[in-house]
Every structure is written in structure tokens, then in C-alpha cells.
Amino acid sequence: MSSQLFSPLTLRGVTLPNRIAVSPMCQYSAEDGFVNDWHLVHLGSRAVGGAGLVIMEATAVVPEGRITSADLGIWKDEHIAPLRRITRFIEQQGAVPGVQLAHAGRKASALRPWDGPAGSVPVAEGGWLPQAPSALPFDTTYTEPHALTVAEITALVQAFADAAQRALAAGFKVIELHGAHGYLGHQFLSPLSNRRTDQYGGSFENRIRFLLETVQATRAVWPAELPLLVRLSATDWTEGGWNADDTVALSARLRDMGVDLVDVSTGGNLPSAAIPVGPGYQTGFAARVKNETGIATGTVGMITEAIQAEHVLRTGQADLVLLARELLRDPYWPLHAAQQLREDVAWPPQYVRAASSKTPLRPDVQYGSKQD
């Protein structure tokens, strides 16, 4: 019996060769938003390693939307050409290139993780004033953000749409809008970070308005044959915050607006939340969204073994498995997973010697040293 993990997944006019996706992982290695050789090798090696979908890290739609000054950006046309090099290479390996469009909101203007403790970089030291739904800092070490005006919100919605058009020009085939992990979209959703009293705050309908407007504007410029994904945090893990019921209700709305898959994660909006981290601890949320709304879902979080990923798919908990840290540890996890599940998956011809000891080798070609 063939595995679910290595079965194709078709979303609109795009078919992923398998159900393994590279989750967006910030590399904090850009300058002025531009990709460089690090991003080519980082993303390219995961495509070589056999992932079906490679999603580039949270990529800011405006400079102020970066988590750190070293984040990637797609707020100007000059960003497009270097990105094409990466999407072209990913496609050459048989994978599908995707990008996560994002705005960090009140978590913006931070130090890179290895440059110091968590918190905002002051404007006097090269930082900037963060923007958010309400003037509520993420934590005591973060700057109080500027509460966005309605006009500024409208401009940000347009910034996402403009970024989507640049993503298309750069060769991406999948867009994921970031509405999770305590970044701007999530900040609007949660009553713990959104204290507005206008049309963007208060009721559930008002708090989901920004994300829905962003989806609508993005879908309007993103080709009908290409899929649109949204990442959501299913719960704040805190009483009175965004919760699983809200996520199901929002996902149904997203389905009707042309979103093709909800990438279900959790948390990130509150530093004090107690999160019960463990293997597969988020898969139940993806299963509920999938089963109650009918929309395709992705799941992520502490998925490390091939049989574990296969179980998630075979039991109908999700349609796509996204891996993050495990793919940092092993860029070739998909190829190794195929061996474990006894799937006949082609390795890159350059690596054919490593695929199997039974692979016939040409006697006139040196594949490696005699000691290999």
C-alpha cells in the first residue's frame, strides 16, 4: 500500500509531488530585505532534499513589518530579480516555491535572536516604531506600538496585494498569508491584543475584518489557478483569547473567500502563555478545522518521524505536513522518510550513489573517493 505522505496534493492548478512542506523559518540573514546566497542554499537544499513545497520565511510587505532589520522583504520591485534565482532553482528540483507574506506588528524592530535578549531595538539604535491594532506592547522589553489608523490599515491591505503581485513576478506559485504567532494578522484577531472600538475591533466580525480584507485584496491579484494559504494560530492558550471555536468559524469564511488551505499552528501572541508542547500537539486543531469546515489543512509542530507524519495524514487530521526544526537538522528528511516508508522516490542524479547500495553505478565514472 502506497503512503499518503508521498501522494500528490493538488491545490487549484498546482500539484505538489508529496505532502511534505518546508515551514517558513526566519533566517535573519538579509540586508534591506534582499535575499542572498544563504537563502539560496538554505531553501535550495530543502528542495534538493525532496520537500514538495518550499515556503520562504516570513517576508515583510513593508519595511516596518520586519521582525528584525535582517528579515526578508518584498516591498519594492528591486527585490524581485534576486528572488527569481531561488524560485527557479526550487522548481528545477521538482518542488513548488512558496512565500509567506507577513507583517510583524508589535513584535517588529527586534534584535536577531543571537544578537541579544528579546525586546525592541530603540529608534536611536537603528530600530523603528512598531505598528499594531492597539498601543499594547508585546512584553515589558518591547516598545509600545503605534495604534494604526483606519487609513494606515487600508494602506497595509494594499501593501499585501502589491507584495502578492511581486511574488508572482518573482516566480512563486503559492502564497501564504501570515495570520499566526502573534504577528499583525493574529494581533487583530485576538481580543487580548486588539482593544479597538472602531470597525476593526470589539466583535468577532470586526476583529477578523483586517485579515478578510487582506485575503480579498490578495486573491483579487493572485491568479485563479494558483493557491492561497493562510496560517492561523488556533489558540492563544490563554483564557479570554483567540480560541479553536474562533479558528473554525474564521476558516469557514476563508474557504468561501477562495483560500485553499489553512496552515494551523498555535500560540505566539502572549509571552506568558503555557503551551503544552509535545509530539503532534497541534494536529488536533488542524483536524477539527478540516473536519468541521471541509477546507484543506496543514499541520506543524514537533513532527519528526516519517511514521508520525504518515499517521497524521492517514487518519485525516491534515492534508499537508509542514516541518521546521527537523528540516534544519536534516535537509534530506523527505528522502530518508521515503526509504523508511518503502517508497520509490528518485534522488537527485548527483546523489544517486547515496540512494541505495543496489543502485547500479557506471564503471567509467568516479562517484566519490574509494574510501566513501
C-alpha positions as CSV (number, residue, x, y, z in Angstrom):
1,M,0.0,0.0,0.0
2,S,1.4,3.3,-1.0
3,S,1.9,6.0,1.6
4,Q,-0.2,9.2,2.0
5,L,3.0,11.2,2.7
6,F,4.3,10.6,-0.8
7,S,1.0,11.0,-2.6
8,P,0.5,14.2,-4.6
9,L,-1.7,17.1,-3.4
10,T,-3.4,19.3,-5.9
11,L,-4.5,22.8,-4.9
12,R,-6.1,24.6,-7.8
13,G,-3.7,24.4,-10.8
14,V,-0.7,23.4,-8.7
15,T,0.2,19.8,-7.8
16,L,2.7,19.2,-5.0
17,P,4.6,16.0,-5.6
18,N,4.2,14.9,-2.0
19,R,2.6,16.1,1.3
20,I,5.8,17.5,2.9
21,A,6.3,21.2,3.1
22,V,9.1,23.3,4.4
23,S,7.6,25.6,7.0
24,P,8.6,29.2,6.8
25,M,11.7,29.7,9.0
26,C,13.2,33.1,9.6
27,Q,16.9,33.2,8.8
28,Y,17.7,36.8,10.0
29,S,20.3,37.0,7.2
30,A,19.1,39.7,4.8
31,E,20.1,43.3,4.2
32,D,17.4,45.8,3.2
33,G,15.1,42.8,2.6
34,F,17.2,41.2,-0.1
35,V,17.8,37.5,-0.4
36,N,21.4,36.4,-0.8
37,D,23.5,33.2,-1.2
38,W,22.5,32.0,2.3
39,H,18.8,31.9,1.3
40,L,19.5,30.2,-2.0
41,V,21.4,27.4,-0.3
42,H,19.1,27.1,2.7
43,L,15.9,26.9,0.6
44,G,17.6,25.1,-2.3
45,S,19.0,22.3,-0.2
46,R,15.5,21.5,1.2
47,A,14.2,21.3,-2.4
48,V,17.1,19.0,-3.3
49,G,16.2,17.0,-0.1
50,G,12.8,16.2,-1.6
51,A,10.2,18.5,0.0
52,G,7.2,19.0,-2.2
53,L,6.5,22.6,-1.1
54,V,9.3,25.0,0.0
55,I,7.8,28.1,1.7
56,M,10.2,31.0,2.1
57,E,10.3,32.7,5.5
58,A,8.0,35.5,6.7
59,T,8.7,38.2,4.1
60,A,7.7,41.7,5.0
61,V,5.3,43.6,2.9
62,V,6.6,47.0,4.2
63,P,9.9,47.8,5.9
64,E,8.2,48.4,9.2
65,G,6.7,44.9,9.1
66,R,10.0,43.2,9.6
67,I,10.7,41.3,12.9
68,T,14.3,42.4,12.7
69,S,16.3,44.6,10.3
70,A,17.8,41.4,8.9
71,D,14.4,40.0,7.7
72,L,13.5,39.4,4.1
73,G,11.2,41.9,2.3
74,I,9.1,42.2,-0.8
75,W,8.0,45.8,-0.5
76,K,9.8,47.1,-3.6
77,D,10.3,45.9,-7.2
78,E,14.1,45.6,-6.7
79,H,13.5,42.6,-4.5
80,I,12.0,40.6,-7.4
81,A,15.1,39.7,-9.5
82,P,17.1,38.0,-6.7
83,L,14.1,36.0,-5.7
84,R,13.7,34.6,-9.2
85,R,17.0,32.8,-8.8
86,I,15.7,31.0,-5.8
87,T,12.3,30.1,-7.2
88,R,13.9,28.9,-10.5
89,F,16.2,26.6,-8.6
90,I,13.5,25.2,-6.4
91,E,11.4,24.3,-9.4
92,Q,14.4,22.7,-11.2
93,Q,14.4,20.2,-8.3
94,G,10.7,19.3,-8.8
95,A,9.5,21.3,-5.8
96,V,7.0,24.1,-5.7
97,P,8.2,27.5,-4.4
98,G,6.0,29.4,-1.9
99,V,6.4,32.6,0.1
100,Q,4.8,33.7,3.4
101,L,3.8,37.4,3.2
102,A,3.9,39.0,6.7
103,H,3.9,42.0,9.0
104,A,5.2,41.6,12.5
105,G,3.1,44.3,14.1
106,R,4.0,45.0,17.7
107,K,6.7,42.3,17.6
108,A,8.7,44.3,14.9
109,S,12.0,46.1,15.4
110,A,13.6,43.4,17.5
111,L,17.2,42.1,17.7
112,R,18.2,39.0,15.9
113,P,17.9,36.0,18.3
114,W,21.7,35.7,18.5
115,D,22.4,39.4,19.0
116,G,20.9,39.8,22.4
117,P,17.9,39.3,24.6
118,A,14.3,39.6,23.3
119,G,12.9,43.0,23.0
120,S,12.7,46.1,20.8
121,V,15.6,47.9,19.3
122,P,15.2,51.6,20.1
123,V,14.9,54.1,17.3
124,A,18.1,55.8,18.4
125,E,19.9,52.5,17.9
126,G,18.6,51.7,14.4
127,G,15.1,50.4,15.3
128,W,11.7,51.8,14.4
129,L,8.3,52.4,16.0
130,P,6.2,49.2,15.7
131,Q,2.7,49.3,14.4
132,A,-0.2,47.4,15.9
133,P,-4.0,47.3,16.2
134,S,-3.7,48.8,19.7
135,A,-1.0,50.6,21.7
136,L,-0.2,47.4,23.7
137,P,3.4,46.2,23.8
138,F,4.1,42.5,23.4
139,D,6.1,42.5,26.7
140,T,7.9,44.8,29.1
141,T,11.0,44.7,26.9
142,Y,9.1,45.8,23.8
143,T,8.3,49.3,22.7
144,E,4.7,50.5,23.0
145,P,3.5,50.3,19.3
146,H,1.7,53.0,17.4
147,A,-2.0,52.1,17.1
148,L,-2.8,52.0,13.4
149,T,-5.3,54.5,11.9
150,V,-8.0,53.3,9.6
151,A,-6.2,54.9,6.7
152,E,-3.0,53.1,7.7
153,I,-4.8,49.8,7.8
154,T,-6.2,50.4,4.3
155,A,-2.7,51.1,3.1
156,L,-1.4,47.9,4.7
157,V,-4.1,45.8,3.0
158,Q,-2.9,47.3,-0.3
159,A,0.7,46.6,0.6
160,F,-0.2,42.9,0.9
161,A,-1.8,42.9,-2.5
162,D,1.2,44.7,-4.0
163,A,3.5,42.2,-2.4
164,A,1.5,39.3,-3.9
165,Q,2.0,40.8,-7.4
166,R,5.7,41.0,-6.8
167,A,5.7,37.4,-5.6
168,L,4.0,36.4,-8.9
169,A,6.7,38.2,-10.8
170,A,9.4,36.5,-8.8
171,G,8.1,33.1,-9.7
172,F,6.3,31.9,-6.6
173,K,3.4,29.5,-7.2
174,V,2.0,29.6,-3.6
175,I,1.3,32.5,-1.2
176,E,0.7,32.0,2.5
177,L,-0.6,35.0,4.4
178,H,0.7,35.1,8.0
179,G,-2.1,35.4,10.5
180,A,-0.5,33.5,13.3
181,H,2.2,33.6,16.0
182,G,1.4,36.9,17.4
183,Y,2.2,38.9,14.3
184,L,-0.1,41.6,12.9
185,G,-2.9,39.5,11.5
186,H,-3.1,37.5,14.7
187,Q,-2.9,40.7,16.8
188,F,-6.1,41.9,15.1
189,L,-7.9,38.6,15.7
190,S,-7.2,38.3,19.4
191,P,-9.2,40.4,21.9
192,L,-6.1,40.2,24.1
193,S,-4.1,42.3,21.7
194,N,-6.9,44.2,19.9
195,R,-8.7,46.7,22.1
196,R,-10.0,48.9,19.3
197,T,-13.5,50.3,19.4
198,D,-13.9,51.0,15.6
199,Q,-14.8,48.6,12.8
200,Y,-11.6,46.7,13.3
201,G,-12.1,45.8,17.0
202,G,-14.6,44.5,19.5
203,S,-16.8,41.9,18.0
204,F,-15.6,38.7,16.2
205,E,-16.8,40.2,12.9
206,N,-14.7,43.3,13.4
207,R,-11.6,41.6,14.7
208,I,-11.4,39.3,11.6
209,R,-12.0,42.2,9.2
210,F,-8.4,43.1,8.6
211,L,-7.4,39.5,7.7
212,L,-10.5,39.1,5.5
213,E,-9.8,42.3,3.6
214,T,-6.2,41.2,3.2
215,V,-7.3,37.9,1.8
216,Q,-9.8,39.6,-0.6
217,A,-7.2,42.0,-1.9
218,T,-4.6,39.3,-2.3
219,R,-7.0,36.9,-4.0
220,A,-8.0,39.7,-6.4
221,V,-4.5,40.0,-7.8
222,W,-3.3,36.4,-7.3
223,P,-4.1,34.2,-10.4
224,A,-7.1,32.0,-10.0
225,E,-5.1,28.9,-10.9
226,L,-2.6,29.5,-8.0
227,P,-3.4,28.5,-4.4
228,L,-3.6,30.9,-1.5
229,L,-2.9,29.7,2.0
230,V,-3.4,31.3,5.4
231,R,-1.5,30.4,8.6
232,L,-3.5,30.8,11.8
233,S,-2.8,30.2,15.4
234,A,-5.7,28.1,16.5
235,T,-5.5,29.3,20.1
236,D,-3.7,31.8,22.3
237,W,-3.5,29.2,25.0
238,T,-4.9,31.8,27.4
239,E,-8.4,32.4,28.8
240,G,-10.2,35.2,27.0
241,G,-8.0,35.0,24.0
242,W,-8.5,33.7,20.4
243,N,-9.6,30.1,20.5
244,A,-10.3,27.0,18.5
245,D,-14.0,27.9,18.0
246,D,-13.0,31.2,16.6
247,T,-10.5,29.5,14.3
248,V,-13.1,27.1,12.9
249,A,-15.5,30.0,12.3
250,L,-12.9,32.0,10.5
251,S,-11.6,29.1,8.5
252,A,-15.1,28.6,7.1
253,R,-15.1,32.3,6.0
254,L,-11.7,31.9,4.4
255,R,-12.8,28.8,2.5
256,D,-15.7,30.8,1.0
257,M,-13.3,33.7,0.0
258,G,-11.0,31.5,-2.0
259,V,-8.4,30.3,0.5
260,D,-7.3,26.8,-0.4
261,L,-5.6,25.6,2.8
262,V,-5.4,26.7,6.4
263,D,-1.9,26.1,7.9
264,V,-2.8,25.5,11.5
265,S,-0.4,26.4,14.3
266,T,-0.9,27.8,17.8
267,G,0.3,30.5,20.2
268,G,2.8,33.3,19.9
269,N,0.6,36.2,20.9
270,L,1.4,36.3,24.6
271,P,4.8,35.7,26.2
272,S,3.2,34.2,29.3
273,A,1.1,31.5,27.7
274,A,1.6,28.0,29.0
275,I,1.8,25.8,25.8
276,P,1.8,22.0,26.3
277,V,4.5,21.3,23.7
278,G,4.9,17.7,22.7
279,P,4.9,15.4,19.6
280,G,1.9,16.3,17.4
281,Y,0.5,18.7,20.0
282,Q,-1.2,20.9,17.3
283,T,-2.6,18.2,15.0
284,G,-5.9,18.1,16.7
285,F,-6.6,21.7,15.9
286,A,-5.9,21.1,12.2
287,A,-8.2,18.0,12.3
288,R,-11.0,20.0,13.8
289,V,-10.7,22.8,11.1
290,K,-10.6,20.2,8.3
291,N,-13.5,18.1,9.6
292,E,-15.8,21.0,10.5
293,T,-15.3,23.2,7.5
294,G,-14.1,20.9,4.7
295,I,-11.1,23.2,3.9
296,A,-7.8,21.5,3.4
297,T,-5.4,21.9,6.3
298,G,-1.7,21.8,7.1
299,T,-0.2,20.9,10.5
300,V,3.1,21.7,12.1
301,G,4.9,21.3,15.4
302,M,7.1,18.5,16.8
303,I,6.6,16.2,13.8
304,T,9.9,14.5,13.5
305,E,9.3,10.9,12.3
306,A,8.1,9.6,8.9
307,I,5.6,7.2,10.5
308,Q,4.2,10.0,12.7
309,A,3.7,12.2,9.6
310,E,2.1,9.3,7.7
311,H,-0.3,8.7,10.7
312,V,-1.4,12.3,10.7
313,L,-2.3,12.1,7.0
314,R,-3.8,8.6,7.0
315,T,-6.1,9.4,9.9
316,G,-7.4,12.5,8.2
317,Q,-6.0,15.1,10.6
318,A,-4.5,17.2,7.8
319,D,-3.7,17.2,4.1
320,L,-0.2,18.6,4.4
321,V,2.6,18.2,7.0
322,L,4.9,21.2,7.5
323,L,8.3,20.6,9.1
324,A,10.6,23.2,10.6
325,R,13.3,22.4,13.0
326,E,13.5,18.8,11.8
327,L,14.3,20.0,8.3
328,L,17.0,22.3,9.8
329,R,18.6,19.2,11.4
330,D,18.1,17.1,8.3
331,P,17.5,18.8,4.9
332,Y,17.1,15.4,3.3
333,W,14.4,14.2,5.7
334,P,11.9,13.6,2.8
335,L,14.3,11.3,1.1
336,H,15.1,9.4,4.3
337,A,11.4,9.3,5.1
338,A,10.7,7.7,1.7
339,Q,13.2,5.0,2.4
340,Q,11.6,4.3,5.8
341,L,8.1,4.1,4.2
342,R,9.5,1.9,1.4
343,E,8.6,4.5,-1.3
344,D,10.5,4.5,-4.5
345,V,11.4,8.2,-4.7
346,A,14.1,9.4,-7.2
347,W,17.1,11.0,-5.6
348,P,18.9,13.8,-7.5
349,P,21.2,12.2,-10.0
350,Q,24.1,13.9,-8.4
351,Y,23.4,12.0,-5.2
352,V,22.4,8.6,-6.8
353,R,25.4,6.8,-5.2
354,A,23.9,7.5,-1.7
355,A,20.4,6.5,-2.6
356,S,20.9,2.7,-2.3
357,S,23.7,0.2,-2.3
358,K,21.8,-1.6,-5.0
359,T,21.9,1.3,-7.4
360,P,24.0,0.3,-10.4
361,L,27.0,2.5,-11.0
362,R,28.8,3.1,-14.2
363,P,32.3,1.7,-14.1
364,D,33.8,4.6,-16.1
365,V,32.6,7.3,-13.7
366,Q,34.1,8.2,-10.3
367,Y,31.2,8.9,-7.9
368,G,33.3,9.5,-4.8
369,S,36.6,8.5,-3.3
370,K,37.3,4.8,-2.7
371,Q,37.0,5.4,1.0
372,D,33.4,6.7,0.7
